[in-house]
């Protein structure tokens, strides 16, 4: 029915309801009827409802138009406004939140020549200290850095003395979590004008000793840890890369960024680009339209194990949690004393299969902000946003602050309804942003403890003197003693990230039109190396980077997965398809599966014991993220919409398993990708040509008979050393 003029029904109530963003008009004569709030020629249009669950939230954009609906904290609609209009003043709120000035007392700040869109400062560590027992003169750089437009990025700091982590302190917490209410959002704040942020990165070797053991790390501009990338929504990031490593190639992935229309900048070597050889230059350039917490890392030959990794922070003045007084970056990472090429070569050897069954190398130590004994200055009464990133290789991490709750407001770059917890469990490559309210007094300081999940460690591989915990402190008064770190291993709490609700209350996607079935397992290849496999197939990089195969294939072959090579584990996804990925983990250990180019809804996940409950009833508003842990001997179902043409990997983010082939390739709408005719930058073409890597043809380099993939790799190299080029004989 269509109402117009005097026929518009009498509105007795106006409520927001349903994840679809519909408006309900209560007609005294006809009862409850749903209408599109955007009139057509002055006429209210009734709409057919799909999902009818969930609640309409503040500032939600309806799925059917560009109007915005504004609600009060109790979900009563008070206004409908056209796009671009400032929100009308809401009814008097039941509670108010105070605005405080930004903190200025921390010693580590991140700034930019173009103003970052927040009144808060970011600190990755206030005071970073690490004991150097073997090389006392070695200095360790912190993530104190400046990110400047049109200039090189630099960072520096100095390592000092430390105290050892103790586990004798008794500490009790509740295992329950609670949902809280966001403070006022900053929707009326005008976003800063997008800018081009140019970073000049010289990739070099840097010697450092984050836990007291000195070794080389892959750094940037002579500094390690690597500096953060900091930007505002809408900014363009341009990174001029120079590979000065001398003996290793490199490539950079920007984890969690979708790279819409810039799939060539996604970063994995031999997938969306050729590796960058020593002495070569390369340019990454892309626009950031996703707010939140991300990170970048090498995506070639296990190189990020050697430290080529760093935070990537995108500010948003309209973040629903408002403006905290200060932002703090807190990274978690596992440290190996031996360099990655040697570890990789041994890990993938037949000897490792025979002696350990193919066990992964086990880390020597745990780090917070690539250091130990990190101190974060706290000002009483202020609210801090901690951006937590697991940049590790193997270990998931438990994280807990003594006597301070954490309110989760973001997971993997996606705003969430706030949920307060006492402990986080952060899988490799996962991120959380949490609000932490400082105490109102300075009577004492408080410990922070990060504990590696040792379930992934083979006990026969545990190195002598391993440090499974890393400690830090919330320092309210530097003149007072630092408390002994508590024993976190005895306080493990149940963790169920599927309870998180996305802030945008995106309802469950439509039923799938394309299904992907993946069984993850391990086995031996023909010469005895233990390899990861999806559906019995080990991923191997092909002779032609997959992106270039997709761009150069004739139209009659471009959607045929056969041209991309058997060992690329290729799945061609039609544009707009609702894709459901069903993962069965036949391994006895957990795997953090990551999808490039998307976040996905978590439809189901099997139970993994009392600490990790399962999800059996699909929520009307499912959690979304880009990295999900699938526990040993269990399964999970994910769903996303294939609306990002390009080459998007799906792989376990345990870096050892990337190296042993636990990867699939989602070739997304290659026909649409071709039609868009993406421009491949000159530096991308040049590094391929300089190495004799073809930019045309199928997986085997054949551009005459596209179905003949002879020459495409089908067996791994027994003399593989990761990114190392001049390998030992």
N, C-alpha and C positions, 0 to 999 in steps of 0.2 A: 504494500500500500504506500502511496506517496501523498504527503500532506503539503499543502501550499496555502499561503494567505491565511484566511480565517479558519482553514481546516487544520492548521497545526494543533496538535493535541495540547491540552492543559498540562503543564509540567508541575507536578506536585512534589517530586523529589528528583534530584540529579546526582547520581552516584557513579563513581568509577568502578568498573568491574571487568574482569576477564583479561587474560593475557593478550588478547587480540587488540586491546585498546578501544573497545567499542564504548559508546555512551548509551546508557539506558534511560529512556524517557517513560515515566510512569503516567499513563493516560487513565484518567478516572473512569473512562468508559470501556477501554479495551485492555486494561492491565499493563503488564510490563512489555515494552516493545523496544528493540534495538535499532539505532539509527547511526549512520555516518554523520559525525558532527560538522563535516564540511558540506555546506549546502550547495546544490547545483541550481543556478538561477533562482536562488532564494528558496529552493525546495529541499526539505530534509529527506534523505534517501534511506529507506530501510535496507539492512544488510543481512546476508545469510551468515550465521555464526558457525565457526569451526570449533576450536577448542574453547571451552567455557570454564576455565579454572584460573586460579591465581588472582592477584590484585593489581590494579593499576597504581603505578607509583608516580611520585613527583617527577616532572620533566620527562615523562616517557613520550616517545614519538610514536603515534599510532601507526600501525602497519599499513593502513589504507590511504594515507595522505600525508601532507606536510604540516598539518595543524599540530599544535601542542596542547596537551590537556594538563592542567595544573590541579593538584589535589592538596588537601591539608594532610597533616600527619596521620589522620585517621581515615584517609582515602576518600574524603568527600570532595567531589569535583567543585571547584569554585570559579573556574574560568576556562575558556577555550580561546586560544590566540593563534593568529596566522604565523607562518614561519618568519623568523627574523624579528618578531615583536618582543620587547622585554616582557617578562612575566608581570601580570598585574599584582598589586600588593595582596598577599593572602589574608585571610581572617586572622584575628589576634591569635598567636600560638599559645599552646598550653604551657610551653617552657621555652626558654631562650638560651642561646649559647653565647658566651663572651668571646670577644676577639682580643687576642694578645699580640704584642709586638714580637717580631722575630728575634730568636736568640742570636747572640753574637759572640759567645764565649768560646766556641770550639776552635781548635787550631787547624782543622782541615776543612777547607771550603771548596766548592766548585763554582766557578763563575764563568761568564761569557761576555764577550764584547757586545753581544746582543742580549738584552735583558731576559733572564729566565722568568717564565710566567708563574711566579709565586713569590709571596713575601717571605717564604721560608728559605733557609740555606740548607745545602746538602753537605753532610759530613760523612765520610767513609770511615774515619776513625779520628778520635781526638788525640790520643797519644798511642803510638804503636811502638811496642818494644819486643825484641826477641834476643834471646841469649845466643851468643856465638861461642861455642866451646872449642871449635877447631880452628876457626879463622877469625880472630877477634877484631881484625880491621875491616872485615866485610861489612858493607852498608846495605841495608834493605830499604827500598823505596816504598812508601805508602801510596795510597790513592789520593793523596792531597795533590790536586792538579788544577790547572786552568784549562778550560776549553775555549778557544778563541776563534772568532770568525776570521778566515783568510790568514791564519798563522799556524805554526806548528804547535803540537800538543806536548807539554812537558809535565813531569812530576818528579818529586824528590822527597826524601825524608831520611832519617838515620835510625839504625837499630841500636838498642841499648840493652840493659840487663833485664832479666826476667825472673819469675818464680815458677816452680813446677806446679802442675795441676795436681790437686789432691782430691780424694774422693771419700773423705771421712766425715764430712759434715752432714748431719741429718737435716732433711728438708722434706716437707709434706705439702702436697697440693691436692686440690680437687680435680677429679677426672672429668668433671662435667663442663659443658660449654653453654653459653647463653647468647641469645640474640639481643643486640642493643640497638639504639636508634642513632642514625647519623646526626652530627651537628648540621647546622644550616649550610646548604650548598652555596656555591659562589656563582650562581647562574647569571647574576647581573654584572659580573666583572667582565670587562671587554678584553678579549684575547689579544695578545701582542701580535703585531704584524709578522707573518712568516718571513724568515731570513734564510739565506744560504750560509751554512756553516762549513767552512773549508778546513780540513785537518790534513796536515802533512806528516805522514807516518813513515819513518825509517825503521824497518823491522830488523832488529839486531840481537846479538847475544849479550846478556847481562849477567854478571855473577852476583848471587845473593845467598843469604843464609837465613831463611825465615824461621827455622826451628833450631838454628845453631849449626847446621850442616851446610857448608858452602858448595854450590854447584851452579852450572850455567842455566839460565832461563831465557825464553824468547821474550824480549821486551820491545818497547817502542821508544824511539829517540834516546836510546841509551839508558832507559829507566825501566825498572820492574818493581812492583806490580804495574801492569798496563793501566793507562789512564781511563777514566770513564768517558763515555760519550753522553753529553747532556744537551737536550733540545726541547723546544716547545712543539706542541701540535701544529702541523702544517709546515714545519721547517724542512729545508732541503739539506741533506747531509752529503757532502762531497769529501771523499777520503783519497788523497794522493798517496799511494803505497809504493815504497821502494823496498825491494827485498835485498837486504844486506846480510843475510844469514850465511852466505858463502857456500854452504853444503846442503841446504834443504830448500825445497820449494815451499810455497805457502798459498793459502786461500782463506778468506774470512766469511763466516756466516753470521748473520745478525738475527740471533735466535728469538723467535716469536713475532718478528715483523713479517707481514704477509707478502711484501714486495709486489703489490698489485701493479700490473703493467711494467714492472721492472724485474721480471723473473730472472733475467740475466745477472742481477746483482745479489741473488740469494746466496751464492758463495761455495757450495760443495764442489770440489774439484772433480772434473770429468762428468759432471752432471749438468750444471748451468754455466760452467766456465772451464777453461784449461787452467792447470796449476800455474802459479807465478814462479818462474825459475829464478835462481840467484842472479842478481844484477839487473833484473827487469823491473819496470814500473807498471803500475796498474791503477785504474780509477774506479772506485765505487761511487755511484751517485743515485740517490733515491729520496723520495718524499716520505716523511713520517706522518701518518694520519691515525696512529693508534697511541693513546695515552698509556702510561704505566711503566712497569718495571721489566726490563729485558736485559740481555747481555750479548756480547759478541765473542766469538772464539774461532780459532783455526778449524777448518773443515777439510783437512788433508793429512793423511798418514799419521793420525793420532797426535798431531803436533800440540794440541791444547793441553795435553798431559804435561808438557814442558812449560806451561805458564802463559801461553798466548791466549789470554781471555780477560775480559773486563766488563764492568757494568755498562748498561745503556739505559738511560733514564729519560722519559718523555713527560714533561710537565703539562698539566691541563688546568687552566684556571677554573674550569667548571667541574672539577672533580667533586663528586657528591659528598665526600667527607670534609669539604671546606679546606681551609688553609691551616695546617698545623704550624706550631711555632717554629719547628725545625725538622728537616729531613735528614736521615742518617742512612747511608748504604752499609749493609752488613752482608758480606759474602762469606760463604762456607766452601771449603775446598780441601781435598785430600792431597797429600804431598808424597811424592816418590823421590828417593835420593838418587836412584839411577835414572839416566836419561831415557826418554821414550823409545828411540829406535832400537836400543838393546833389549828393552823389556818386550817390545812388540815382536822382535825376531825370535826371542826365546819362547814367548807365549804361543806363537803360531808354529812352533817346531814340533816334529814328530817325537822328539825327546820329551817335551812337556806332556804330550798325550800319554806317553808310556809311564812317566814317573808320577804325574799328578792327576791324570785323567783330563788334562786340558784346563787346569785351574788358572784363574786370572791372577796377575801380580797383585799383591796386597800392599796398600800404602804404608809408609813409615810414620806419618804424623797427620794430625788434623790442624787446620788453620782457620782463623777468623780474619777477614780482610787480608788474606795472604800473609798472615803473621800470627804470633802468639802473644797472649797477655795484652790485648788491646783495651784501651780505656776510652769510654764515652762520657764526656762532661754533661752533667744534668743540672738544669736550673729548676728549683722547686716550683711545682704547680703548673709547669708547662706541658704541652702535648707534643709528643715526638712521633713522626712517621718513620718507622724503620722499614727500609726496603731490603728484604731478605732474598738472597740469590744463592742457590747451590750451583757452583761452577766446577764441581768435582768431576772425577773420572769414573769412580766405582761406588762410592759410599753415599747412601741416603743418610740424612742427618736429623737427629733430635735436637731441638733448640729450646732453651728455657731461661727466663730471667727470674732471679730470686725475688719473690714477693712483689712482682709486677705482672699484671695481666697483659695480654696482647689481644687487641680487637682487629680481626682480619677484615680488611676493606678492599683487597685486590688479590686475585690469584692468576698468575700467568698473564698479566696485562689486562685482565678483565675485572671491572669493579664488581664487588659482591655486596649483598646485604651484610651489614656488620655482624660478626659472630665473635664472641669473646672466649678465649681459650687461655690455658696456662702453659701449654706446650705445643710446639709445631713439629710436624714430621715433614721434612722437605726432601723429596726425591731429587736425584741428579737432574739438573736443568730446570727444575721447578722454581717458581718465585712466589713470594707472598709480600704484600705490604700490610703492616700492622701498626695500629695506633697504640702508643704506650704513654700513659699519664704519669708524670713524675710525682714523687712524693712531695708533700708540702713542707717538709723539714729536712735539714741536712745532718741529722744525727748519726748517720752511718752511710757506708757505701755498699753496693750489692753486686754479687757475682752473676755473670752470664756463663752458661756452659753449653757447648755444642758437642754432641757425642755421635760418632760414626756408628751406623747400624752394621754390626759385624756379621750379620747373617749372610752377607755376600762373600765373606772371607773364608778361604780354605785354610784351616788351622795349620796345615803342613807348610803353608807359605808365609806365615806371620813372621815379619822381621824382628830381630832382637831389638829391645828397647822401644817397641811401637808405642806411640802416644795416640790413643783412640779418642781422647777428649782434647778440646781446646777451651781455654778460659778467657773471659774478658770481664770488664767491670763497668757498672754504672757509677760514675764518680760524682758524688754530691759535694764532697769536701776533700780536697787533695791532701789536707793535713792529717786526715784520719786514716787508719790502717785499711788495707784491702782484705776483705774476708776470704777465708779459705774456700775454694770452689766446692760445691756440693756434689754428691754422688748421684748423677743423673741416671745411671744404669739401673738403679733399683726403683725408679719412679716412672717407668714407661707407661704412658696412658693410651687408651684406645684412640685411634685416629681415623676419622671418616670424612675425607674431603668431599664426598658426594653430598654431604649435608649443606654445603655452601650453595647459596642461591644467587645467581647473577643479578646485579642491580637493575639491569634493563628488563628483567623478567621475560626474556625471550621464551615463548612457549615451545613445547616439543615440536621439532620439525615434522613435516609430513612423513608418512610411511615411505620407506626407501624404494627408489626406482632402480638402484644399482647396489649390489651386495658384493663385498670383498670378504673372502674367508681366508684367514691366515693362521697356520699352525706354527708356532715358534718352537724350535728344538735345536739340538746340537748333535753333531756326528763327525766322523772322520772322512777326509777326502782320500784320494787314491794313494797319496804318499804319507798318510798318517797324521796330518794336521787336524786339530779339532776346529770345526767350523760351525758358525751359526747358520741356521737355515729357516726360511719361511717356505712352508709346503715342500720341504726337502730340497730347496734350491738356495745355494749360497750366492749372495750378491757379489758381483765383480764389476769394477769400472770397465766400460766398453771402449772400443777403439776410437769412436767418435763421441764427444760429449752429447748426452741425450738431448739437450736443448737444440743442438745444431741438427741432429737427426730429425727432430720434430719440425724445425723451421724449413728444412730443405726437401722433405719427403713429398712426392707427388700426391695430389689430393686423394687418389684411389688407394694409397697405402698409409696415409698419415695416421689413420685411426686403427691400424692393424698392429697389435702389440708385438707381433713376430719381428717387425723390423727393428725393434729396440733391443733385441738380444735376449736369449733365454735367461742368462744370468743377471739381467738387470731387474728381474722380478717385476716386470712391467704390468701395470693395470691402466688401461685407457678409460678415462671417465668422461662421459658426455657432459656438455655444458648444461648447467642448471640441474643436474641430477642430484637427488637426495641419496647420498652414499652412506651405507651402513657397513662398518668394518667390524667383523667378528674375529676376535683374537683368542686363540687357545694356547696357553703357555704350558707346553709339555716339559719344560725345564723345572727343576726343583727349587729355583731361586727366582726372586722378583726381577722384573725388567721395567724401566721407565720408558715407555713408548712415546715418541715425539712425532708430530705431524708438522711438516713445513707448510707455510702458506695459509694456515687456517687455525682456528680453535674448533673444538668438536664438543658435542653434547655427550655426556656419559649416560648411556641408556641403562646399562646393567654392569655389575661386576660381582664375581663370585666371592664368597666368604673366605677369608684367609686367617681365621682364628680370632681369639678374643680381642686382640689389639687392633685388628683391621677388619671390621664388619663388612659384610657384603651389601650390595644394592640389588634387590630382586624386583621391586615394584618401581617401574619407571616414573619419576616425578613429572608432574605437569610442566614444571619449570626446571629442567635438568641443569646440573652444573656444567659449565663449559671451561675448558682449558686447552693448552696445547701439548702438555706432557702428563701422562697418566701412568701410575705404577700398576702393573698387573702381576699379582703375586704368584709364587711358584705353584704349579699344578692347578691353576685356576684360569678363569676366562673373563673377558670383558667385551662389551658391545659399545661402539662409538658411532656417532652420526654427524655428518656435516653436509653442506651444500657445495657442489662443485661449481663455484662462481668465480674462480680465480685462475684463468687459463695460464698454464705454465708447467714446469716440472717441479713437483713437490715430493720430496722423500718422506717415507714413513719408516722410522728405524728405532731400535733400542738406543737410548742415549748413554748407556754404559759404554764408554769409549772403546773399551776392549772388544765389545761386541759389534761396534761399527767396523772395527778393523777385521773381525772374523766373518763379517758378511751378513749380520742380522738386519737386513735392510730391504725394503721394497720401494719401487718407483711408481708414483701416481702421476701419470701423464694426463694432465687435465685439459680437456677441450683443445687438443692440438690444432684442429681445423680452425677454431676461433682465434687461437694464438697466431696462426699464419695470416688470417684475414686482417689482423690488427697491425701486421708488418712492423714488429718492434725493431728499433734501430739498435744494432749491436755496436757499442762504443769501440773506437779504434784500438784502444789499449787491450781490449778483450781479444780482438782479432789478431793483434800483433804477437801476443804471447803464445797463441796457438801456432801461428805460422813459424815463429822462431824455433819451436820445438818439433816441427814437422807433424803436428797433430791436425788431422783433417777436420774441416768445418762443414763437411758435406758428406752425406751418405748414411747408410744404415749402421747398425752396431759394429759391423765388420769393415766399414769404410767403403762399401759397395754402393755406388750411385747409378749403376746401370741396371742391375737386377736387384731390386729392392728386397725381394724375398730370399735372396741368397746372402746369409750372414756368415759365410765362411770367413774365418779369421777373427771373429768376435771372441773375446776371452771366455773360456769355459773352465779353466783350471787356474788356481792361485800359484803365485811364484814362490818356490821354496826358499829363495834368497831375498825375501821381502824384509825391508828395514823401515817401513813407514815412510816418512817424508825425506829420509836421508837419501842423497843421490850418489855420493861416492862411498859405496858400501864396502865393508871389510871383505876380503877374499876368504 
